[in-house]
Structure formats: C-alpha cells, structure tokens
Amino acid sequence: MATRLGCPTANLAVEQGAVIPALGVYVGNTELEGIIYPSIICINDGRTGYRLKIEVHLLDQKDINLSGKYLHVVLCNKIRDLVPFPGEDEMAKIIQDDIYKAGEWFAVHKG
C-alpha cells in the first residue's frame, strides 16, 4: 500500500482490454471480504501517458492492509480531473480536499 502522501492506497493494475472511464478522481464503493467501504478512486497514467493504474483509498480506514487482497471497485461520481503534480506538499493538500469532498458526497448519497 502506498502512503507517501498521507493517504494509504491500494494500487491496482489495469488488465489489458479492460474498459475504464476517463482519467480522474472518483468517489465510489470498494468491496473487501464482503464489506463495502466508501472510497476515493484515482484513475491515472502514472504521469507516463501510457501505463494506466487505479489507486483506491478506503475512507476512514487507514489501518486495513490491502496488500494481496481482492477488491471489487464501483465508481459512483467523478469529483475532479487529474492535475499536474504540483509537489508533495501541495498534492497532499489536494488529496485532503478530495477526502473532504468525498465525505460530503457520501453524506448526501447514503445507501
């Protein structure tokens, strides 16, 4: 699990032939071992332009180890487009704002 920016994520590889939506940051639900967690999902190209990946952060669940686990991810709503990497400190602030926006979204869209 990546935690460099203060937001632990599971980094999922995108299988060849998979259909994915536009690059960006989404709110969604992630099922892990029969439990559904509200999540933030980032679909990006790793700043390379050719290697797609999906990063999943379970909201309010920093202590769950996702390494080697099977995750089922459902996207619900796009909250923003990707932004050029502005440096670690600024990116950490952007991610915290994403977490806040996701919390607001889930408060309105319960169930």
Phi and psi restraints in degrees (range 20) as a CNS / XPLOR table:
assign (resid 1 and name C) (resid 2 and name N)
       (resid 2 and name CA) (resid 2 and name C) 1.0 -84.2 20.0 2
assign (resid 2 and name N) (resid 2 and name CA)
       (resid 2 and name C) (resid 3 and name N) 1.0 135.9 20.0 2
assign (resid 2 and name C) (resid 3 and name N)
       (resid 3 and name CA) (resid 3 and name C) 1.0 -136.2 20.0 2
assign (resid 3 and name N) (resid 3 and name CA)
       (resid 3 and name C) (resid 4 and name N) 1.0 9.7 20.0 2
assign (resid 3 and name C) (resid 4 and name N)
       (resid 4 and name CA) (resid 4 and name C) 1.0 -54.3 20.0 2
assign (resid 4 and name N) (resid 4 and name CA)
       (resid 4 and name C) (resid 5 and name N) 1.0 -34.6 20.0 2
assign (resid 4 and name C) (resid 5 and name N)
       (resid 5 and name CA) (resid 5 and name C) 1.0 -101.4 20.0 2
assign (resid 5 and name N) (resid 5 and name CA)
       (resid 5 and name C) (resid 6 and name N) 1.0 20.5 20.0 2
assign (resid 5 and name C) (resid 6 and name N)
       (resid 6 and name CA) (resid 6 and name C) 1.0 79.2 20.0 2
assign (resid 6 and name N) (resid 6 and name CA)
       (resid 6 and name C) (resid 7 and name N) 1.0 15.8 20.0 2
assign (resid 6 and name C) (resid 7 and name N)
       (resid 7 and name CA) (resid 7 and name C) 1.0 -138.9 20.0 2
assign (resid 7 and name N) (resid 7 and name CA)
       (resid 7 and name C) (resid 8 and name N) 1.0 94.0 20.0 2
assign (resid 7 and name C) (resid 8 and name N)
       (resid 8 and name CA) (resid 8 and name C) 1.0 -62.4 20.0 2
assign (resid 8 and name N) (resid 8 and name CA)
       (resid 8 and name C) (resid 9 and name N) 1.0 134.0 20.0 2
assign (resid 8 and name C) (resid 9 and name N)
       (resid 9 and name CA) (resid 9 and name C) 1.0 -132.2 20.0 2
assign (resid 9 and name N) (resid 9 and name CA)
       (resid 9 and name C) (resid 10 and name N) 1.0 153.0 20.0 2
assign (resid 9 and name C) (resid 10 and name N)
       (resid 10 and name CA) (resid 10 and name C) 1.0 -93.4 20.0 2
assign (resid 10 and name N) (resid 10 and name CA)
       (resid 10 and name C) (resid 11 and name N) 1.0 128.6 20.0 2
assign (resid 10 and name C) (resid 11 and name N)
       (resid 11 and name CA) (resid 11 and name C) 1.0 -100.6 20.0 2
assign (resid 11 and name N) (resid 11 and name CA)
       (resid 11 and name C) (resid 12 and name N) 1.0 112.5 20.0 2
assign (resid 11 and name C) (resid 12 and name N)
       (resid 12 and name CA) (resid 12 and name C) 1.0 -103.0 20.0 2
assign (resid 12 and name N) (resid 12 and name CA)
       (resid 12 and name C) (resid 13 and name N) 1.0 134.6 20.0 2
assign (resid 12 and name C) (resid 13 and name N)
       (resid 13 and name CA) (resid 13 and name C) 1.0 -77.8 20.0 2
assign (resid 13 and name N) (resid 13 and name CA)
       (resid 13 and name C) (resid 14 and name N) 1.0 147.7 20.0 2
assign (resid 13 and name C) (resid 14 and name N)
       (resid 14 and name CA) (resid 14 and name C) 1.0 -95.3 20.0 2
assign (resid 14 and name N) (resid 14 and name CA)
       (resid 14 and name C) (resid 15 and name N) 1.0 121.4 20.0 2
assign (resid 14 and name C) (resid 15 and name N)
       (resid 15 and name CA) (resid 15 and name C) 1.0 -69.3 20.0 2
assign (resid 15 and name N) (resid 15 and name CA)
       (resid 15 and name C) (resid 16 and name N) 1.0 143.9 20.0 2
assign (resid 15 and name C) (resid 16 and name N)
       (resid 16 and name CA) (resid 16 and name C) 1.0 -59.3 20.0 2
assign (resid 16 and name N) (resid 16 and name CA)
       (resid 16 and name C) (resid 17 and name N) 1.0 133.9 20.0 2
assign (resid 16 and name C) (resid 17 and name N)
       (resid 17 and name CA) (resid 17 and name C) 1.0 90.1 20.0 2
assign (resid 17 and name N) (resid 17 and name CA)
       (resid 17 and name C) (resid 18 and name N) 1.0 -5.8 20.0 2
assign (resid 17 and name C) (resid 18 and name N)
       (resid 18 and name CA) (resid 18 and name C) 1.0 -70.4 20.0 2
assign (resid 18 and name N) (resid 18 and name CA)
       (resid 18 and name C) (resid 19 and name N) 1.0 143.4 20.0 2
assign (resid 18 and name C) (resid 19 and name N)
       (resid 19 and name CA) (resid 19 and name C) 1.0 -97.4 20.0 2
assign (resid 19 and name N) (resid 19 and name CA)
       (resid 19 and name C) (resid 20 and name N) 1.0 123.5 20.0 2
assign (resid 19 and name C) (resid 20 and name N)
       (resid 20 and name CA) (resid 20 and name C) 1.0 -128.6 20.0 2
assign (resid 20 and name N) (resid 20 and name CA)
       (resid 20 and name C) (resid 21 and name N) 1.0 156.2 20.0 2
assign (resid 20 and name C) (resid 21 and name N)
       (resid 21 and name CA) (resid 21 and name C) 1.0 -75.3 20.0 2
assign (resid 21 and name N) (resid 21 and name CA)
       (resid 21 and name C) (resid 22 and name N) 1.0 -174.4 20.0 2
assign (resid 21 and name C) (resid 22 and name N)
       (resid 22 and name CA) (resid 22 and name C) 1.0 -60.8 20.0 2
assign (resid 22 and name N) (resid 22 and name CA)
       (resid 22 and name C) (resid 23 and name N) 1.0 153.2 20.0 2
assign (resid 22 and name C) (resid 23 and name N)
       (resid 23 and name CA) (resid 23 and name C) 1.0 -57.9 20.0 2
assign (resid 23 and name N) (resid 23 and name CA)
       (resid 23 and name C) (resid 24 and name N) 1.0 144.8 20.0 2
assign (resid 23 and name C) (resid 24 and name N)
       (resid 24 and name CA) (resid 24 and name C) 1.0 155.0 20.0 2
assign (resid 24 and name N) (resid 24 and name CA)
       (resid 24 and name C) (resid 25 and name N) 1.0 -173.4 20.0 2
assign (resid 24 and name C) (resid 25 and name N)
       (resid 25 and name CA) (resid 25 and name C) 1.0 -112.0 20.0 2
assign (resid 25 and name N) (resid 25 and name CA)
       (resid 25 and name C) (resid 26 and name N) 1.0 130.7 20.0 2
assign (resid 25 and name C) (resid 26 and name N)
       (resid 26 and name CA) (resid 26 and name C) 1.0 -126.5 20.0 2
assign (resid 26 and name N) (resid 26 and name CA)
       (resid 26 and name C) (resid 27 and name N) 1.0 155.7 20.0 2
assign (resid 26 and name C) (resid 27 and name N)
       (resid 27 and name CA) (resid 27 and name C) 1.0 -97.3 20.0 2
assign (resid 27 and name N) (resid 27 and name CA)
       (resid 27 and name C) (resid 28 and name N) 1.0 149.3 20.0 2
assign (resid 27 and name C) (resid 28 and name N)
       (resid 28 and name CA) (resid 28 and name C) 1.0 -170.5 20.0 2
assign (resid 28 and name N) (resid 28 and name CA)
       (resid 28 and name C) (resid 29 and name N) 1.0 -169.2 20.0 2
assign (resid 28 and name C) (resid 29 and name N)
       (resid 29 and name CA) (resid 29 and name C) 1.0 -122.1 20.0 2
assign (resid 29 and name N) (resid 29 and name CA)
       (resid 29 and name C) (resid 30 and name N) 1.0 140.1 20.0 2
assign (resid 29 and name C) (resid 30 and name N)
       (resid 30 and name CA) (resid 30 and name C) 1.0 -122.6 20.0 2
assign (resid 30 and name N) (resid 30 and name CA)
       (resid 30 and name C) (resid 31 and name N) 1.0 124.9 20.0 2
assign (resid 30 and name C) (resid 31 and name N)
       (resid 31 and name CA) (resid 31 and name C) 1.0 -95.3 20.0 2
assign (resid 31 and name N) (resid 31 and name CA)
       (resid 31 and name C) (resid 32 and name N) 1.0 127.7 20.0 2
assign (resid 31 and name C) (resid 32 and name N)
       (resid 32 and name CA) (resid 32 and name C) 1.0 -133.9 20.0 2
assign (resid 32 and name N) (resid 32 and name CA)
       (resid 32 and name C) (resid 33 and name N) 1.0 116.1 20.0 2
assign (resid 32 and name C) (resid 33 and name N)
       (resid 33 and name CA) (resid 33 and name C) 1.0 51.9 20.0 2
assign (resid 33 and name N) (resid 33 and name CA)
       (resid 33 and name C) (resid 34 and name N) 1.0 44.2 20.0 2
assign (resid 33 and name C) (resid 34 and name N)
       (resid 34 and name CA) (resid 34 and name C) 1.0 82.6 20.0 2
assign (resid 34 and name N) (resid 34 and name CA)
       (resid 34 and name C) (resid 35 and name N) 1.0 -0.7 20.0 2
assign (resid 34 and name C) (resid 35 and name N)
       (resid 35 and name CA) (resid 35 and name C) 1.0 -112.0 20.0 2
assign (resid 35 and name N) (resid 35 and name CA)
       (resid 35 and name C) (resid 36 and name N) 1.0 135.9 20.0 2
assign (resid 35 and name C) (resid 36 and name N)
       (resid 36 and name CA) (resid 36 and name C) 1.0 -101.4 20.0 2
assign (resid 36 and name N) (resid 36 and name CA)
       (resid 36 and name C) (resid 37 and name N) 1.0 128.1 20.0 2
assign (resid 36 and name C) (resid 37 and name N)
       (resid 37 and name CA) (resid 37 and name C) 1.0 -116.6 20.0 2
assign (resid 37 and name N) (resid 37 and name CA)
       (resid 37 and name C) (resid 38 and name N) 1.0 134.5 20.0 2
assign (resid 37 and name C) (resid 38 and name N)
       (resid 38 and name CA) (resid 38 and name C) 1.0 -63.3 20.0 2
assign (resid 38 and name N) (resid 38 and name CA)
       (resid 38 and name C) (resid 39 and name N) 1.0 141.3 20.0 2
assign (resid 38 and name C) (resid 39 and name N)
       (resid 39 and name CA) (resid 39 and name C) 1.0 -144.8 20.0 2
assign (resid 39 and name N) (resid 39 and name CA)
       (resid 39 and name C) (resid 40 and name N) 1.0 161.8 20.0 2
assign (resid 39 and name C) (resid 40 and name N)
       (resid 40 and name CA) (resid 40 and name C) 1.0 -110.4 20.0 2
assign (resid 40 and name N) (resid 40 and name CA)
       (resid 40 and name C) (resid 41 and name N) 1.0 133.8 20.0 2
assign (resid 40 and name C) (resid 41 and name N)
       (resid 41 and name CA) (resid 41 and name C) 1.0 -125.0 20.0 2
assign (resid 41 and name N) (resid 41 and name CA)
       (resid 41 and name C) (resid 42 and name N) 1.0 126.0 20.0 2
assign (resid 41 and name C) (resid 42 and name N)
       (resid 42 and name CA) (resid 42 and name C) 1.0 -111.9 20.0 2
assign (resid 42 and name N) (resid 42 and name CA)
       (resid 42 and name C) (resid 43 and name N) 1.0 121.5 20.0 2
assign (resid 42 and name C) (resid 43 and name N)
       (resid 43 and name CA) (resid 43 and name C) 1.0 -104.6 20.0 2
assign (resid 43 and name N) (resid 43 and name CA)
       (resid 43 and name C) (resid 44 and name N) 1.0 118.0 20.0 2
assign (resid 43 and name C) (resid 44 and name N)
       (resid 44 and name CA) (resid 44 and name C) 1.0 -143.3 20.0 2
assign (resid 44 and name N) (resid 44 and name CA)
       (resid 44 and name C) (resid 45 and name N) 1.0 174.1 20.0 2
assign (resid 44 and name C) (resid 45 and name N)
       (resid 45 and name CA) (resid 45 and name C) 1.0 -110.5 20.0 2
assign (resid 45 and name N) (resid 45 and name CA)
       (resid 45 and name C) (resid 46 and name N) 1.0 20.0 20.0 2
assign (resid 45 and name C) (resid 46 and name N)
       (resid 46 and name CA) (resid 46 and name C) 1.0 57.5 20.0 2
assign (resid 46 and name N) (resid 46 and name CA)
       (resid 46 and name C) (resid 47 and name N) 1.0 26.7 20.0 2
assign (resid 46 and name C) (resid 47 and name N)
       (resid 47 and name CA) (resid 47 and name C) 1.0 60.5 20.0 2
assign (resid 47 and name N) (resid 47 and name CA)
       (resid 47 and name C) (resid 48 and name N) 1.0 17.7 20.0 2
assign (resid 47 and name C) (resid 48 and name N)
       (resid 48 and name CA) (resid 48 and name C) 1.0 -105.1 20.0 2
assign (resid 48 and name N) (resid 48 and name CA)
       (resid 48 and name C) (resid 49 and name N) 1.0 -22.1 20.0 2
assign (resid 48 and name C) (resid 49 and name N)
       (resid 49 and name CA) (resid 49 and name C) 1.0 84.4 20.0 2
assign (resid 49 and name N) (resid 49 and name CA)
       (resid 49 and name C) (resid 50 and name N) 1.0 -2.9 20.0 2
assign (resid 49 and name C) (resid 50 and name N)
       (resid 50 and name CA) (resid 50 and name C) 1.0 -140.0 20.0 2
assign (resid 50 and name N) (resid 50 and name CA)
       (resid 50 and name C) (resid 51 and name N) 1.0 -15.1 20.0 2
assign (resid 50 and name C) (resid 51 and name N)
       (resid 51 and name CA) (resid 51 and name C) 1.0 -112.7 20.0 2
assign (resid 51 and name N) (resid 51 and name CA)
       (resid 51 and name C) (resid 52 and name N) 1.0 97.5 20.0 2
assign (resid 51 and name C) (resid 52 and name N)
       (resid 52 and name CA) (resid 52 and name C) 1.0 -73.3 20.0 2
assign (resid 52 and name N) (resid 52 and name CA)
       (resid 52 and name C) (resid 53 and name N) 1.0 145.3 20.0 2
assign (resid 52 and name C) (resid 53 and name N)
       (resid 53 and name CA) (resid 53 and name C) 1.0 -149.4 20.0 2
assign (resid 53 and name N) (resid 53 and name CA)
       (resid 53 and name C) (resid 54 and name N) 1.0 160.7 20.0 2
assign (resid 53 and name C) (resid 54 and name N)
       (resid 54 and name CA) (resid 54 and name C) 1.0 -121.3 20.0 2
assign (resid 54 and name N) (resid 54 and name CA)
       (resid 54 and name C) (resid 55 and name N) 1.0 128.2 20.0 2
assign (resid 54 and name C) (resid 55 and name N)
       (resid 55 and name CA) (resid 55 and name C) 1.0 -112.1 20.0 2
assign (resid 55 and name N) (resid 55 and name CA)
       (resid 55 and name C) (resid 56 and name N) 1.0 129.3 20.0 2
assign (resid 55 and name C) (resid 56 and name N)
       (resid 56 and name CA) (resid 56 and name C) 1.0 -119.5 20.0 2
assign (resid 56 and name N) (resid 56 and name CA)
       (resid 56 and name C) (resid 57 and name N) 1.0 127.5 20.0 2
assign (resid 56 and name C) (resid 57 and name N)
       (resid 57 and name CA) (resid 57 and name C) 1.0 -118.6 20.0 2
assign (resid 57 and name N) (resid 57 and name CA)
       (resid 57 and name C) (resid 58 and name N) 1.0 121.5 20.0 2
assign (resid 57 and name C) (resid 58 and name N)
       (resid 58 and name CA) (resid 58 and name C) 1.0 -81.5 20.0 2
assign (resid 58 and name N) (resid 58 and name CA)
       (resid 58 and name C) (resid 59 and name N) 1.0 120.0 20.0 2
assign (resid 58 and name C) (resid 59 and name N)
       (resid 59 and name CA) (resid 59 and name C) 1.0 -63.0 20.0 2
assign (resid 59 and name N) (resid 59 and name CA)
       (resid 59 and name C) (resid 60 and name N) 1.0 136.7 20.0 2
assign (resid 59 and name C) (resid 60 and name N)
       (resid 60 and name CA) (resid 60 and name C) 1.0 59.2 20.0 2
assign (resid 60 and name N) (resid 60 and name CA)
       (resid 60 and name C) (resid 61 and name N) 1.0 26.9 20.0 2
assign (resid 60 and name C) (resid 61 and name N)
       (resid 61 and name CA) (resid 61 and name C) 1.0 -134.8 20.0 2
assign (resid 61 and name N) (resid 61 and name CA)
       (resid 61 and name C) (resid 62 and name N) 1.0 58.9 20.0 2
assign (resid 61 and name C) (resid 62 and name N)
       (resid 62 and name CA) (resid 62 and name C) 1.0 -73.2 20.0 2
assign (resid 62 and name N) (resid 62 and name CA)
       (resid 62 and name C) (resid 63 and name N) 1.0 -15.8 20.0 2
assign (resid 62 and name C) (resid 63 and name N)
       (resid 63 and name CA) (resid 63 and name C) 1.0 -99.6 20.0 2
assign (resid 63 and name N) (resid 63 and name CA)
       (resid 63 and name C) (resid 64 and name N) 1.0 1.5 20.0 2
assign (resid 63 and name C) (resid 64 and name N)
       (resid 64 and name CA) (resid 64 and name C) 1.0 -84.0 20.0 2
assign (resid 64 and name N) (resid 64 and name CA)
       (resid 64 and name C) (resid 65 and name N) 1.0 127.2 20.0 2
assign (resid 64 and name C) (resid 65 and name N)
       (resid 65 and name CA) (resid 65 and name C) 1.0 -86.5 20.0 2
assign (resid 65 and name N) (resid 65 and name CA)
       (resid 65 and name C) (resid 66 and name N) 1.0 115.4 20.0 2
assign (resid 65 and name C) (resid 66 and name N)
       (resid 66 and name CA) (resid 66 and name C) 1.0 -96.6 20.0 2
assign (resid 66 and name N) (resid 66 and name CA)
       (resid 66 and name C) (resid 67 and name N) 1.0 -3.1 20.0 2
assign (resid 66 and name C) (resid 67 and name N)
       (resid 67 and name CA) (resid 67 and name C) 1.0 -59.1 20.0 2
assign (resid 67 and name N) (resid 67 and name CA)
       (resid 67 and name C) (resid 68 and name N) 1.0 127.2 20.0 2
assign (resid 67 and name C) (resid 68 and name N)
       (resid 68 and name CA) (resid 68 and name C) 1.0 73.9 20.0 2
assign (resid 68 and name N) (resid 68 and name CA)
       (resid 68 and name C) (resid 69 and name N) 1.0 7.9 20.0 2
assign (resid 68 and name C) (resid 69 and name N)
       (resid 69 and name CA) (resid 69 and name C) 1.0 -93.8 20.0 2
assign (resid 69 and name N) (resid 69 and name CA)
       (resid 69 and name C) (resid 70 and name N) 1.0 151.1 20.0 2
assign (resid 69 and name C) (resid 70 and name N)
       (resid 70 and name CA) (resid 70 and name C) 1.0 -86.5 20.0 2
assign (resid 70 and name N) (resid 70 and name CA)
       (resid 70 and name C) (resid 71 and name N) 1.0 126.1 20.0 2
assign (resid 70 and name C) (resid 71 and name N)
       (resid 71 and name CA) (resid 71 and name C) 1.0 -119.6 20.0 2
assign (resid 71 and name N) (resid 71 and name CA)
       (resid 71 and name C) (resid 72 and name N) 1.0 137.8 20.0 2
assign (resid 71 and name C) (resid 72 and name N)
       (resid 72 and name CA) (resid 72 and name C) 1.0 -110.9 20.0 2
assign (resid 72 and name N) (resid 72 and name CA)
       (resid 72 and name C) (resid 73 and name N) 1.0 117.0 20.0 2
assign (resid 72 and name C) (resid 73 and name N)
       (resid 73 and name CA) (resid 73 and name C) 1.0 -112.9 20.0 2
assign (resid 73 and name N) (resid 73 and name CA)
       (resid 73 and name C) (resid 74 and name N) 1.0 131.6 20.0 2
assign (resid 73 and name C) (resid 74 and name N)
       (resid 74 and name CA) (resid 74 and name C) 1.0 -121.7 20.0 2
assign (resid 74 and name N) (resid 74 and name CA)
       (resid 74 and name C) (resid 75 and name N) 1.0 123.1 20.0 2
assign (resid 74 and name C) (resid 75 and name N)
       (resid 75 and name CA) (resid 75 and name C) 1.0 -83.8 20.0 2
assign (resid 75 and name N) (resid 75 and name CA)
       (resid 75 and name C) (resid 76 and name N) 1.0 137.2 20.0 2
assign (resid 75 and name C) (resid 76 and name N)
       (resid 76 and name CA) (resid 76 and name C) 1.0 -110.8 20.0 2
assign (resid 76 and name N) (resid 76 and name CA)
       (resid 76 and name C) (resid 77 and name N) 1.0 -42.1 20.0 2
assign (resid 76 and name C) (resid 77 and name N)
       (resid 77 and name CA) (resid 77 and name C) 1.0 -159.4 20.0 2
assign (resid 77 and name N) (resid 77 and name CA)
       (resid 77 and name C) (resid 78 and name N) 1.0 136.6 20.0 2
assign (resid 77 and name C) (resid 78 and name N)
       (resid 78 and name CA) (resid 78 and name C) 1.0 -80.5 20.0 2
assign (resid 78 and name N) (resid 78 and name CA)
       (resid 78 and name C) (resid 79 and name N) 1.0 130.1 20.0 2
assign (resid 78 and name C) (resid 79 and name N)
       (resid 79 and name CA) (resid 79 and name C) 1.0 -103.6 20.0 2
assign (resid 79 and name N) (resid 79 and name CA)
       (resid 79 and name C) (resid 80 and name N) 1.0 -20.1 20.0 2
assign (resid 79 and name C) (resid 80 and name N)
       (resid 80 and name CA) (resid 80 and name C) 1.0 -170.3 20.0 2
assign (resid 80 and name N) (resid 80 and name CA)
       (resid 80 and name C) (resid 81 and name N) 1.0 160.9 20.0 2
assign (resid 80 and name C) (resid 81 and name N)
       (resid 81 and name CA) (resid 81 and name C) 1.0 -79.3 20.0 2
assign (resid 81 and name N) (resid 81 and name CA)
       (resid 81 and name C) (resid 82 and name N) 1.0 165.5 20.0 2
assign (resid 81 and name C) (resid 82 and name N)
       (resid 82 and name CA) (resid 82 and name C) 1.0 -68.8 20.0 2
assign (resid 82 and name N) (resid 82 and name CA)
       (resid 82 and name C) (resid 83 and name N) 1.0 151.6 20.0 2
assign (resid 82 and name C) (resid 83 and name N)
       (resid 83 and name CA) (resid 83 and name C) 1.0 -120.8 20.0 2
assign (resid 83 and name N) (resid 83 and name CA)
       (resid 83 and name C) (resid 84 and name N) 1.0 150.8 20.0 2
assign (resid 83 and name C) (resid 84 and name N)
       (resid 84 and name CA) (resid 84 and name C) 1.0 -57.6 20.0 2
assign (resid 84 and name N) (resid 84 and name CA)
       (resid 84 and name C) (resid 85 and name N) 1.0 141.6 20.0 2
assign (resid 84 and name C) (resid 85 and name N)
       (resid 85 and name CA) (resid 85 and name C) 1.0 -63.6 20.0 2
assign (resid 85 and name N) (resid 85 and name CA)
       (resid 85 and name C) (resid 86 and name N) 1.0 113.7 20.0 2
assign (resid 85 and name C) (resid 86 and name N)
       (resid 86 and name CA) (resid 86 and name C) 1.0 -90.5 20.0 2
assign (resid 86 and name N) (resid 86 and name CA)
       (resid 86 and name C) (resid 87 and name N) 1.0 5.2 20.0 2
assign (resid 86 and name C) (resid 87 and name N)
       (resid 87 and name CA) (resid 87 and name C) 1.0 112.9 20.0 2
assign (resid 87 and name N) (resid 87 and name CA)
       (resid 87 and name C) (resid 88 and name N) 1.0 158.5 20.0 2
assign (resid 87 and name C) (resid 88 and name N)
       (resid 88 and name CA) (resid 88 and name C) 1.0 -63.0 20.0 2
assign (resid 88 and name N) (resid 88 and name CA)
       (resid 88 and name C) (resid 89 and name N) 1.0 -44.1 20.0 2
assign (resid 88 and name C) (resid 89 and name N)
       (resid 89 and name CA) (resid 89 and name C) 1.0 -63.3 20.0 2
assign (resid 89 and name N) (resid 89 and name CA)
       (resid 89 and name C) (resid 90 and name N) 1.0 -46.7 20.0 2
assign (resid 89 and name C) (resid 90 and name N)
       (resid 90 and name CA) (resid 90 and name C) 1.0 -67.5 20.0 2
assign (resid 90 and name N) (resid 90 and name CA)
       (resid 90 and name C) (resid 91 and name N) 1.0 -37.7 20.0 2
assign (resid 90 and name C) (resid 91 and name N)
       (resid 91 and name CA) (resid 91 and name C) 1.0 -65.0 20.0 2
assign (resid 91 and name N) (resid 91 and name CA)
       (resid 91 and name C) (resid 92 and name N) 1.0 -38.9 20.0 2
assign (resid 91 and name C) (resid 92 and name N)
       (resid 92 and name CA) (resid 92 and name C) 1.0 -60.4 20.0 2
assign (resid 92 and name N) (resid 92 and name CA)
       (resid 92 and name C) (resid 93 and name N) 1.0 -38.3 20.0 2
assign (resid 92 and name C) (resid 93 and name N)
       (resid 93 and name CA) (resid 93 and name C) 1.0 -66.8 20.0 2
assign (resid 93 and name N) (resid 93 and name CA)
       (resid 93 and name C) (resid 94 and name N) 1.0 -41.4 20.0 2
assign (resid 93 and name C) (resid 94 and name N)
       (resid 94 and name CA) (resid 94 and name C) 1.0 -63.1 20.0 2
assign (resid 94 and name N) (resid 94 and name CA)
       (resid 94 and name C) (resid 95 and name N) 1.0 -42.2 20.0 2
assign (resid 94 and name C) (resid 95 and name N)
       (resid 95 and name CA) (resid 95 and name C) 1.0 -64.2 20.0 2
assign (resid 95 and name N) (resid 95 and name CA)
       (resid 95 and name C) (resid 96 and name N) 1.0 -41.3 20.0 2
assign (resid 95 and name C) (resid 96 and name N)
       (resid 96 and name CA) (resid 96 and name C) 1.0 -62.7 20.0 2
assign (resid 96 and name N) (resid 96 and name CA)
       (resid 96 and name C) (resid 97 and name N) 1.0 -36.9 20.0 2
assign (resid 96 and name C) (resid 97 and name N)
       (resid 97 and name CA) (resid 97 and name C) 1.0 -65.9 20.0 2
assign (resid 97 and name N) (resid 97 and name CA)
       (resid 97 and name C) (resid 98 and name N) 1.0 -39.0 20.0 2
assign (resid 97 and name C) (resid 98 and name N)
       (resid 98 and name CA) (resid 98 and name C) 1.0 -60.0 20.0 2
assign (resid 98 and name N) (resid 98 and name CA)
       (resid 98 and name C) (resid 99 and name N) 1.0 -43.3 20.0 2
assign (resid 98 and name C) (resid 99 and name N)
       (resid 99 and name CA) (resid 99 and name C) 1.0 -62.5 20.0 2
assign (resid 99 and name N) (resid 99 and name CA)
       (resid 99 and name C) (resid 100 and name N) 1.0 -41.6 20.0 2
assign (resid 99 and name C) (resid 100 and name N)
       (resid 100 and name CA) (resid 100 and name C) 1.0 -62.5 20.0 2
assign (resid 100 and name N) (resid 100 and name CA)
       (resid 100 and name C) (resid 101 and name N) 1.0 -48.1 20.0 2
assign (resid 100 and name C) (resid 101 and name N)
       (resid 101 and name CA) (resid 101 and name C) 1.0 -61.8 20.0 2
assign (resid 101 and name N) (resid 101 and name CA)
       (resid 101 and name C) (resid 102 and name N) 1.0 -38.9 20.0 2
assign (resid 101 and name C) (resid 102 and name N)
       (resid 102 and name CA) (resid 102 and name C) 1.0 -64.4 20.0 2
assign (resid 102 and name N) (resid 102 and name CA)
       (resid 102 and name C) (resid 103 and name N) 1.0 -42.2 20.0 2
assign (resid 102 and name C) (resid 103 and name N)
       (resid 103 and name CA) (resid 103 and name C) 1.0 -60.1 20.0 2
assign (resid 103 and name N) (resid 103 and name CA)
       (resid 103 and name C) (resid 104 and name N) 1.0 -41.9 20.0 2
assign (resid 103 and name C) (resid 104 and name N)
       (resid 104 and name CA) (resid 104 and name C) 1.0 -63.3 20.0 2
assign (resid 104 and name N) (resid 104 and name CA)
       (resid 104 and name C) (resid 105 and name N) 1.0 -43.0 20.0 2
assign (resid 104 and name C) (resid 105 and name N)
       (resid 105 and name CA) (resid 105 and name C) 1.0 -61.2 20.0 2
assign (resid 105 and name N) (resid 105 and name CA)
       (resid 105 and name C) (resid 106 and name N) 1.0 -46.8 20.0 2
assign (resid 105 and name C) (resid 106 and name N)
       (resid 106 and name CA) (resid 106 and name C) 1.0 -67.6 20.0 2
assign (resid 106 and name N) (resid 106 and name CA)
       (resid 106 and name C) (resid 107 and name N) 1.0 -30.3 20.0 2
assign (resid 106 and name C) (resid 107 and name N)
       (resid 107 and name CA) (resid 107 and name C) 1.0 -63.9 20.0 2
assign (resid 107 and name N) (resid 107 and name CA)
       (resid 107 and name C) (resid 108 and name N) 1.0 -35.1 20.0 2
assign (resid 107 and name C) (resid 108 and name N)
       (resid 108 and name CA) (resid 108 and name C) 1.0 -82.4 20.0 2
assign (resid 108 and name N) (resid 108 and name CA)
       (resid 108 and name C) (resid 109 and name N) 1.0 -33.0 20.0 2
assign (resid 108 and name C) (resid 109 and name N)
       (resid 109 and name CA) (resid 109 and name C) 1.0 -110.1 20.0 2
assign (resid 109 and name N) (resid 109 and name CA)
       (resid 109 and name C) (resid 110 and name N) 1.0 52.7 20.0 2
assign (resid 109 and name C) (resid 110 and name N)
       (resid 110 and name CA) (resid 110 and name C) 1.0 -69.0 20.0 2
assign (resid 110 and name N) (resid 110 and name CA)
       (resid 110 and name C) (resid 111 and name N) 1.0 147.4 20.0 2
